Amino acid sequence: MGDTPITMSAIANSAGISRQTLYAVLNGERAEFGQVAQIRLSRVIQEITSHPDYQVSKMMRLDLSGTAPRIRFGV
């Protein structure tokens, strides 16, 4: 608590993609986006989740188990 969570805009900027592209990729609408954007996004997400201070939220989490990262809500 008290830590500032990373924003979707910051994740998109780090991956070199727009925020709209980030949301589309995370919602499974990735067919029209290049593999390079997906690889950049995956690397940024892996960096974030591997950081020792990263904490999983029960409200929202990133699911990395599939072929592309997805946003999941709830437990």
C-alpha positions as CSV (number, residue, x, y, z in Angstrom):
1,M,0.0,0.0,0.0
2,G,1.2,3.5,-0.7
3,D,3.2,2.4,-3.8
4,T,2.2,4.0,-7.0
5,P,1.1,1.3,-9.5
6,I,2.4,1.4,-13.0
7,T,-0.1,2.8,-15.4
8,M,-1.3,1.2,-18.7
9,S,0.2,4.3,-20.5
10,A,3.6,3.7,-18.9
11,I,3.5,0.0,-20.0
12,A,2.5,1.0,-23.5
13,N,5.3,3.6,-23.7
14,S,7.8,1.1,-22.4
15,A,6.8,-1.3,-25.1
16,G,6.8,1.4,-27.8
17,I,3.1,0.9,-28.6
18,S,0.0,3.1,-28.2
19,R,-2.3,2.6,-25.2
20,Q,-5.1,1.6,-27.6
21,T,-2.9,-1.1,-29.1
22,L,-2.0,-2.3,-25.6
23,Y,-5.7,-2.7,-24.7
24,A,-6.5,-4.4,-28.0
25,V,-3.6,-6.9,-27.6
26,L,-4.6,-7.6,-24.0
27,N,-8.2,-8.2,-25.1
28,G,-7.2,-10.8,-27.6
29,E,-7.6,-8.6,-30.7
30,R,-4.0,-9.2,-31.7
31,A,-4.4,-10.4,-35.2
32,E,-3.9,-7.0,-36.8
33,F,-0.9,-6.2,-34.7
34,G,2.6,-7.3,-35.6
35,Q,4.5,-9.9,-33.7
36,V,7.1,-7.3,-32.8
37,A,4.6,-5.3,-30.8
38,Q,3.5,-8.5,-29.0
39,I,7.1,-9.4,-28.2
40,R,7.9,-5.9,-26.9
41,L,4.8,-6.0,-24.7
42,S,5.6,-9.5,-23.3
43,R,9.2,-8.4,-22.4
44,V,7.9,-5.3,-20.6
45,I,5.3,-7.4,-18.7
46,Q,8.0,-9.9,-17.8
47,E,10.2,-7.1,-16.5
48,I,7.4,-5.8,-14.3
49,T,6.3,-9.1,-12.9
50,S,9.9,-10.3,-12.2
51,H,10.6,-7.2,-10.1
52,P,10.9,-8.1,-6.3
53,D,8.3,-5.4,-5.4
54,Y,5.7,-6.6,-7.8
55,Q,2.5,-7.7,-6.0
56,V,-0.5,-9.4,-7.5
57,S,-3.8,-7.7,-7.1
58,K,-7.1,-9.5,-6.7
59,M,-8.9,-6.8,-8.6
60,M,-6.9,-7.2,-11.8
61,R,-4.0,-9.3,-12.9
62,L,-2.1,-10.1,-16.1
63,D,-2.4,-13.7,-17.3
64,L,0.8,-14.8,-19.0
65,S,-0.2,-18.5,-19.4
66,G,-1.6,-18.2,-23.0
67,T,0.0,-17.3,-26.3
68,A,-0.4,-13.6,-25.5
69,P,-0.8,-11.6,-22.2
70,R,-4.4,-11.0,-21.2
71,I,-6.1,-8.8,-18.5
72,R,-8.1,-10.9,-16.0
73,F,-10.5,-9.5,-13.4
74,G,-11.5,-11.1,-10.1
75,V,-9.9,-14.0,-8.3
